[in-house]
């Protein structure tokens, strides 16, 4: 990637982030909704799942972070599709910028928002009684793995945004895909409680792998296997969907 392409990407990412100053509701999906999920799952299901909300929080918080991360990637596709519908990219097309920078810029901006959401959930979780039992480097590694995975999944959302005609269809497709992937996983319950045929899917589900990686890095337990698998998934998704997204973008605009 050339220096100019990096500058183009950073500039377009800043364009997205600076909108928060004028419209704070831009952060709602990355702030209020995640905290609502955390409170609801902890206090509605915690007693039934683990005997007490605090005990359930120790297990579920990394999974809630992973689930929220996957849902939040839909915002990237919706935002890009909205920009195309409003003609924003018609203006960018005439500029001497890297062709992929509008896509990469939006992803970068949303990943920064994702980092805010992860930090917010960890902060609220600690106020509710969650305790990190690993070291600072492990916490930083958890952030890194989560955000790398967010970038990879965002390319899937981008491709959908390039192929459908309006933002609502991006959301519909995303929810149809993201709901089963996030709930049939170890994000909220241990997979050994599931029927055998369902557990077979849940154990290889990338949400399970990501949740287990975050859980290991934040609360202890297996780390090397889940983290390695999560990074492999991230690399595979990026290698497949990033080129397809750029190709679809060029055809669309």
C-alpha positions as CSV (number, residue, x, y, z in Angstrom):
1,X,0.0,0.0,0.0
2,X,1.5,3.4,-1.0
3,X,1.8,6.4,1.3
4,X,-0.8,8.2,-0.8
5,X,-3.3,5.4,-0.4
6,X,-2.7,5.4,3.4
7,X,-3.3,9.1,3.5
8,X,-6.5,8.8,1.4
9,X,-7.8,6.1,3.7
10,X,-7.0,8.1,6.9
11,X,-8.6,11.2,5.4
12,X,-11.8,9.4,4.6
13,X,-11.8,7.7,8.0
14,X,-11.6,11.1,9.6
15,X,-14.5,12.3,7.5
16,X,-16.6,9.6,9.0
17,X,-15.4,10.1,12.6
18,X,-15.8,13.9,12.5
19,X,-19.5,13.5,11.9
20,X,-19.8,12.3,15.5
21,X,-19.1,15.8,16.7
22,X,-22.2,17.1,14.9
23,X,-24.3,14.0,15.4
24,X,-23.5,12.2,18.7
25,X,-26.2,9.6,17.9
26,X,-23.6,8.1,15.5
27,X,-22.2,6.4,18.6
28,X,-25.5,5.1,19.8
29,X,-25.1,1.7,18.2
30,X,-21.7,1.4,19.7
31,X,-22.7,2.6,23.2
32,X,-26.3,2.3,24.4
33,X,-27.1,-1.0,22.6
34,X,-24.1,-2.9,23.8
35,X,-24.6,-1.8,27.4
36,X,-28.3,-2.8,27.2
37,X,-27.3,-6.3,26.0
38,X,-24.8,-6.6,28.8
39,X,-27.3,-5.5,31.5
40,X,-30.2,-7.7,30.1
41,X,-28.1,-10.8,29.7
42,X,-26.4,-10.4,33.1
43,X,-29.5,-9.7,35.2
44,X,-32.2,-11.5,33.3
45,X,-30.4,-14.7,32.4
46,X,-27.5,-14.7,34.9
47,X,-29.2,-16.3,37.9
48,X,-30.6,-19.1,35.7
49,X,-27.4,-19.7,33.8
50,X,-24.8,-19.6,36.5
51,X,-26.5,-19.2,39.8
52,X,-25.8,-15.5,40.1
53,X,-25.4,-12.5,37.8
54,X,-21.8,-12.0,38.8
55,X,-20.8,-15.6,38.0
56,X,-22.5,-15.4,34.7
57,X,-20.9,-12.1,33.9
58,X,-17.5,-13.7,34.3
59,X,-18.3,-16.1,31.5
60,X,-20.6,-14.1,29.3
61,X,-18.9,-10.7,29.0
62,X,-16.2,-11.8,26.5
63,X,-19.0,-13.4,24.5
64,X,-21.2,-10.3,24.6
65,X,-18.2,-8.3,23.3
66,X,-17.7,-10.7,20.5
67,X,-21.5,-10.7,19.6
68,X,-21.6,-6.9,19.7
69,X,-18.6,-6.7,17.5
70,X,-20.2,-8.9,14.8
71,X,-23.5,-7.0,14.9
72,X,-21.7,-3.6,14.7
73,X,-20.0,-4.6,11.4
74,X,-23.4,-4.1,9.8
75,X,-23.0,-0.4,10.4
76,X,-20.1,-0.4,7.9
77,X,-22.2,-1.8,5.1
78,X,-25.2,0.3,5.9
79,X,-23.1,3.5,6.0
80,X,-21.4,2.7,2.7
81,X,-24.7,1.8,1.0
82,X,-26.2,5.1,2.3
83,X,-23.2,7.1,0.9
84,X,-23.6,5.4,-2.5
85,X,-27.3,6.1,-2.5
86,X,-26.7,9.8,-1.7
87,X,-24.1,10.2,-4.4
88,X,-21.1,10.7,-2.2
89,X,-19.0,8.3,-4.2
90,X,-19.9,10.1,-7.4
91,X,-17.9,13.0,-6.1
92,X,-15.0,10.8,-4.8
93,X,-14.8,9.0,-8.2
94,X,-13.4,12.2,-9.9
95,X,-10.6,12.6,-7.3
96,X,-7.1,11.1,-7.7
97,X,-7.4,8.7,-4.8
98,X,-6.9,5.0,-4.4
99,X,-10.0,3.1,-5.5
100,X,-10.2,1.0,-2.3
101,X,-9.7,4.0,0.1
102,X,-13.4,4.9,0.5
103,X,-14.0,1.3,1.6
104,X,-10.9,1.0,3.8
105,X,-11.6,4.5,5.3
106,X,-15.1,3.6,6.4
107,X,-13.8,0.3,7.9
108,X,-11.0,2.1,9.7
109,X,-13.5,4.6,11.2
110,X,-15.9,1.9,12.3
111,X,-13.1,-0.1,13.9
112,X,-12.1,2.9,16.0
113,X,-15.8,3.0,17.1
114,X,-15.5,-0.7,17.8
115,X,-12.5,-0.1,20.1
116,X,-14.6,2.4,22.0
117,X,-17.4,-0.2,22.4
118,X,-15.0,-2.9,23.6
119,X,-13.5,-0.5,26.2
120,X,-17.0,0.6,27.2
121,X,-18.3,-2.9,27.8
122,X,-15.2,-3.8,29.7
123,X,-15.6,-0.7,31.9
124,X,-19.3,-1.3,32.6
125,X,-18.6,-5.0,33.2
126,X,-16.0,-4.1,35.8
127,X,-18.4,-1.8,37.5
128,X,-20.9,-4.8,37.6
129,X,-18.3,-7.1,39.1
130,X,-16.3,-8.5,36.2
131,X,-12.6,-9.0,37.0
132,X,-9.7,-9.3,34.6
133,X,-7.5,-12.1,35.8
134,X,-4.7,-11.7,33.3
135,X,-2.1,-9.0,32.6
136,X,-2.1,-5.7,30.6
137,X,-0.4,-7.4,27.6
138,X,-3.2,-10.0,27.5
139,X,-5.8,-7.3,27.6
140,X,-4.1,-5.5,24.7
141,X,-3.9,-8.8,22.8
142,X,-7.6,-9.3,23.4
143,X,-8.3,-5.8,21.9
144,X,-6.0,-6.6,18.9
145,X,-7.6,-10.0,18.1
146,X,-11.1,-8.5,18.4
147,X,-10.4,-5.6,16.2
148,X,-8.5,-7.6,13.6
149,X,-11.6,-9.9,13.4
150,X,-13.8,-6.9,13.2
151,X,-11.9,-5.7,10.1
152,X,-12.2,-9.1,8.5
153,X,-15.9,-9.4,9.0
154,X,-16.5,-5.8,7.9
155,X,-15.4,-6.8,4.4
156,X,-18.3,-9.2,4.3
157,X,-20.7,-6.4,5.2
158,X,-19.0,-4.2,2.6
159,X,-19.6,-6.7,-0.1
160,X,-23.2,-7.0,0.7
161,X,-23.5,-3.2,0.7
162,X,-22.1,-3.2,-2.8
163,X,-24.5,-5.8,-4.1
164,X,-27.9,-4.6,-2.7
165,X,-29.8,-1.6,-3.6
166,X,-30.7,0.0,-0.2
167,X,-29.4,0.0,3.4
168,X,-32.4,-1.9,4.7
169,X,-31.4,-4.9,2.7
170,X,-27.9,-4.8,4.2
171,X,-29.5,-5.0,7.6
172,X,-31.9,-7.8,6.7
173,X,-29.1,-9.9,5.2
174,X,-26.9,-9.2,8.1
175,X,-29.4,-10.1,10.8
176,X,-30.3,-13.3,8.9
177,X,-26.6,-14.3,8.9
178,X,-25.4,-12.8,12.2
179,X,-28.2,-13.9,14.5
180,X,-27.7,-17.7,14.1
181,X,-23.9,-17.3,14.1
182,X,-23.8,-15.4,17.3
183,X,-26.4,-17.3,19.3
184,X,-25.4,-20.8,18.2
185,X,-22.0,-20.4,19.8
186,X,-20.2,-20.3,23.2
187,X,-20.8,-16.5,23.5
188,X,-23.6,-17.0,26.0
189,X,-23.6,-20.6,27.1
190,X,-21.1,-23.5,27.0
191,X,-21.5,-25.6,24.0
192,X,-21.5,-28.9,26.0
193,X,-25.1,-28.0,27.0
194,X,-26.3,-28.2,23.4
195,X,-27.5,-31.3,21.4
196,X,-24.7,-33.1,19.7
197,X,-25.6,-32.1,16.2
198,X,-25.9,-28.4,17.2
199,X,-22.7,-28.5,19.3
200,X,-20.8,-29.8,16.2
201,X,-21.6,-26.6,14.5
202,X,-21.1,-24.4,17.5
203,X,-17.6,-25.7,18.2
204,X,-16.4,-24.6,14.8
205,X,-18.4,-21.5,14.6
206,X,-16.1,-18.4,14.3
207,X,-18.1,-16.6,17.0
208,X,-17.2,-19.4,19.4
209,X,-13.6,-19.2,18.5
210,X,-13.5,-15.4,18.9
211,X,-15.4,-15.6,22.3
212,X,-13.1,-18.3,23.6
213,X,-10.0,-16.3,22.5
214,X,-11.3,-13.1,24.3
215,X,-12.3,-15.2,27.3
216,X,-8.8,-16.8,27.6
217,X,-7.0,-13.5,27.2
218,X,-9.2,-11.7,29.8
219,X,-10.0,-14.4,32.4
220,X,-7.5,-17.1,31.8
221,X,-7.8,-20.5,30.2
222,X,-6.8,-21.8,26.7
223,X,-5.3,-19.0,24.6
224,X,-3.0,-20.3,21.9
225,X,-5.5,-22.4,20.1
226,X,-8.5,-20.0,20.0
227,X,-6.3,-17.0,19.2
228,X,-4.6,-18.8,16.3
229,X,-7.9,-20.0,14.9
230,X,-9.4,-16.6,15.2
231,X,-6.5,-15.0,13.3
232,X,-6.7,-17.7,10.6
233,X,-10.5,-17.0,10.2
234,X,-9.7,-13.3,10.0
235,X,-7.0,-13.8,7.4
236,X,-9.3,-16.1,5.3
237,X,-12.3,-13.7,5.4
238,X,-10.1,-10.8,4.4
239,X,-8.4,-12.7,1.6
240,X,-11.7,-13.7,0.2
241,X,-14.0,-10.8,0.7
242,X,-11.7,-7.7,0.4
243,X,-10.9,-8.3,-3.3
244,X,-14.6,-9.2,-4.0
245,X,-15.7,-6.0,-2.2
246,X,-13.2,-3.8,-4.2
247,X,-14.4,-5.5,-7.5
248,X,-18.0,-5.0,-6.6
249,X,-17.3,-1.3,-5.6
250,X,-15.7,-0.6,-9.0
251,X,-18.7,-2.1,-10.8
252,X,-21.1,-0.2,-8.7
253,X,-19.5,3.3,-9.0
